Amino acid sequence: MTAAELVQQLTISTHRMPLQRPRLWHPEWASLLRGQKPARLFPQAASPAGVQAGAWLFLGCWEEAHQVAQDLETPEGSYWHAIIHRQEPDSFNAGYWFRRVGEHAIFSPLAKAAEELGYRASRSKWDPAAFVDYCEAAAPRSAAERLALQVQHAEWKLLLNFCLGAKG
């Protein structure tokens, strides 16, 4: 399987990342990313390292995702970094990284997707800090946790697709 095929499999998978620090989910797929440079794996991506960080995170490779996101000094790197710390859970650090993101292009479609899923944002636009609080407050196996998982997955897909966007 190629890295591009891996990403395609991740986007259609029914697996959902947990709200708190994930465990390795698919070791065989993770092995495709190990020791590889993002630009070699995803040469057509707008942000190869962003795609790699998102893939690592989805696969439950928290440390690897953190390392890539920390080294990626872009709004997308900060966004992945914020999600990673939200899952840690470290709301203070997540908030710091979300503030570094600023107003991201995926916020508007994410707010719409979240609303369609039943998440009622505290404001008319996406508020990542409010979602951090919502995730932290969601009790295990509750309706709130199920909703948070759905919204987090929509967020992951939107950010991954943004990072995949064609160069140029």
C-alpha positions in Angstrom: 0.0 0.0 0.0 1.3 3.5 -0.8 1.1 6.4 1.5 -1.7 8.0 -0.7 -3.7 4.8 -0.4 -3.2 4.8 3.3 -4.6 8.3 3.6 -7.6 7.2 1.5 -8.2 4.2 3.8 -8.0 6.5 6.8 -10.6 8.9 5.4 -13.1 6.1 4.7 -12.4 4.1 7.9 -15.2 3.8 10.5 -12.5 4.0 13.2 -12.8 7.1 15.4 -9.9 8.6 17.3 -10.7 8.7 21.1 -11.1 12.1 22.8 -8.1 11.3 25.0 -4.6 10.2 24.1 -5.0 7.4 21.6 -3.2 4.1 21.4 -1.7 2.6 18.4 -4.6 1.5 16.3 -3.2 -0.1 13.1 0.5 -1.1 13.4 0.8 -2.3 9.8 -0.5 1.0 8.5 1.8 3.0 10.9 4.8 1.1 9.6 4.2 2.7 6.2 5.0 6.1 7.7 7.9 5.2 9.9 11.3 6.6 8.9 9.8 8.4 5.9 10.1 12.1 5.0 6.7 13.8 4.6 7.6 15.3 1.2 8.5 11.9 -0.1 5.3 10.3 1.2 2.9 13.1 0.1 4.7 15.0 -2.7 1.5 16.5 -4.1 0.1 17.7 -0.8 0.0 21.4 0.1 1.4 20.5 3.5 3.1 17.0 3.4 4.1 17.3 7.1 0.5 18.3 7.9 -0.8 15.1 6.2 1.8 13.0 8.0 0.8 14.6 11.4 -2.9 13.9 10.8 -2.2 10.3 9.7 0.0 9.6 12.7 -2.7 11.0 15.0 -5.5 9.0 13.4 -3.3 5.8 13.8 -2.8 6.5 17.5 0.8 7.3 17.2 0.6 10.3 19.5 4.4 10.9 20.0 5.1 10.8 16.3 2.1 13.1 15.6 3.4 15.5 18.3 6.9 15.6 16.9 5.8 16.3 13.3 3.3 19.0 14.4 5.8 20.6 16.7 8.3 21.0 13.9 5.6 22.3 11.4 5.6 26.1 11.9 2.4 26.9 10.1 -1.3 27.3 11.1 -1.8 23.7 10.2 1.1 22.5 12.4 -0.4 24.6 15.2 -3.8 23.1 14.6 -2.6 19.5 14.7 -0.5 20.5 17.8 -3.7 21.9 19.5 -5.7 18.7 18.7 -2.8 16.6 20.1 -2.8 18.5 23.4 -6.6 18.4 23.5 -6.4 14.7 23.5 -3.6 14.6 26.1 -5.7 16.2 27.8 -4.0 19.5 28.4 -6.6 22.2 27.8 -4.1 25.0 28.7 -1.6 23.9 26.1 -4.4 23.1 23.5 -5.7 26.7 24.0 -2.2 28.1 23.5 -1.8 26.2 20.2 -5.4 27.1 19.0 -4.6 30.8 19.7 -1.5 30.4 17.4 -3.8 29.0 14.7 -5.8 32.2 14.4 -8.9 32.1 12.2 -8.4 29.0 10.1 -10.0 28.3 6.7 -11.7 25.1 8.0 -13.5 26.9 10.9 -16.5 27.9 8.8 -17.1 24.4 7.3 -16.4 22.8 10.7 -19.0 25.0 12.4 -21.5 24.0 9.8 -20.6 20.3 10.0 -20.7 20.4 13.9 -24.1 22.0 13.9 -25.4 19.4 11.4 -24.2 16.7 13.8 -26.1 18.4 16.7 -23.2 20.3 18.4 -24.4 23.7 19.4 -21.4 26.1 19.5 -21.5 28.9 22.1 -21.1 31.4 19.3 -22.2 31.7 15.7 -18.7 30.7 14.5 -16.4 27.8 15.4 -14.8 28.3 18.9 -12.0 25.7 19.4 -11.6 26.6 23.1 -15.3 25.8 23.7 -14.9 22.5 21.9 -11.8 21.7 24.1 -14.1 22.4 27.2 -16.9 20.2 25.7 -14.5 17.3 25.1 -13.1 17.5 28.6 -16.6 17.6 30.1 -18.0 14.7 28.0 -18.4 11.6 30.2 -17.2 8.3 28.9 -19.8 6.4 26.8 -22.2 9.3 27.0 -24.2 11.0 24.3 -21.9 14.0 24.7 -18.8 11.8 24.1 -20.4 10.3 21.0 -21.1 13.7 19.6 -17.7 15.0 20.5 -16.2 12.0 18.6 -18.2 12.8 15.5 -17.3 16.4 15.6 -13.6 15.6 16.2 -13.7 13.2 13.2 -15.2 16.0 11.0 -12.5 18.3 12.2 -9.8 15.7 11.5 -11.1 15.1 7.9 -11.4 18.8 7.1 -7.9 19.6 8.4 -6.4 16.6 6.6 -8.1 17.5 3.3 -6.9 21.1 3.7 -3.3 19.8 4.1 -3.8 17.5 1.1 -4.9 20.4 -1.1 -2.9 20.5 -4.3 0.2 22.5 -4.3 0.3 25.7 -6.2 
